[in-house]
């Protein structure tokens, strides 16, 4: 499996929270190569299973979220400008003058309007999302024929290959986590499984970890690994809060996580020479792990992450080697000896 090509295919899909279908269908098609019983539920979650031959094998849930941040149409004004609200944690600092697509009855290109600096009195002010509007070049009557309130909006950006193993694209958070799990499943095809594996590519993480609450409830796993992105180091970041791109998988330690699983994953990474760093999140993780861990009667849960730069922007940047290291660690944790 080519991680880069799969990431490109997935990040080209819209799939804003609450409207994941386009991305869900693409992820489900990839998952069917490795898992049985693959389905998309009414909420947009994708699930699938890989059975172990081991008697009395426990169930290990592997989760990554399929949704992405974006905007939603809230109003069309008298001039035909489309007003919007945030779906997830959009970064308002980068909004002005962005090229966007409104996902209406057809895909409509537009530009977020902004005042030129020549006529702006305050160049430093960051506009709230509700103060912005999309110029789609239509009258109100024309716009209302193809755009409805509630339609999603995404910022236009391309998948770009950078120097070495780095790529930049929208929706790396968390389509890259999906790629890590798919890669791990490919690696596990040659191994005996220690666990029955239940895969969850969950919806609506960016708006409150909603989808995984349903998949975890249905799966009822014994253990779970939530795969997500974390913060990559930049010149203006704090070293203790970030990791270098290319430094490998980030193993989570938190009050919200199972200490034994975190220690086990760290030991395996050290033993198998898988590059890793430790990510400490004191009381909660801000990922689907927080919801999985308290599902049903409780689930032993850990996070595996990898650093990206420019999170929640159209140019999220990741090192493919970190995705691969995450996949390798999942494989070593879930897999036993090679198949005969």
Secondary structure as UniProt FT lines:
FT   HELIX           3..11
FT   TURN            17..18
FT   HELIX           21..31
FT   TURN            32..34
FT   STRAND          36..40
FT   TURN            42..43
FT   STRAND          46..50
FT   TURN            55..56
FT   STRAND          59..65
FT   STRAND          70..76
FT   TURN            78..79
FT   STRAND          82..87
FT   HELIX           92..94
FT   TURN            96..97
FT   STRAND          99..103
FT   STRAND          107..112
FT   HELIX           117..119
FT   TURN            123..124
FT   HELIX           129..131
FT   STRAND          133..135
FT   HELIX           140..146
FT   TURN            149..150
FT   STRAND          152..155
FT   STRAND          160..161
FT   TURN            164..165
FT   STRAND          166..169
FT   TURN            170..171
FT   HELIX           172..188
FT   TURN            189..190
FT   STRAND          191..193
FT   STRAND          196..202
FT   TURN            206..208
FT   HELIX           210..219
FT   STRAND          223..232
FT   TURN            235..236
FT   HELIX           239..241
FT   TURN            245..246
FT   STRAND          249..254
FT   TURN            255..256
FT   HELIX           259..271
FT   TURN            272..273
FT   STRAND          276..281
FT   HELIX           289..293
FT   TURN            296..297
FT   STRAND          300..309
FT   TURN            311..312
FT   TURN            314..315
FT   STRAND          316..319
FT   HELIX           320..334
FT   STRAND          335..338
//
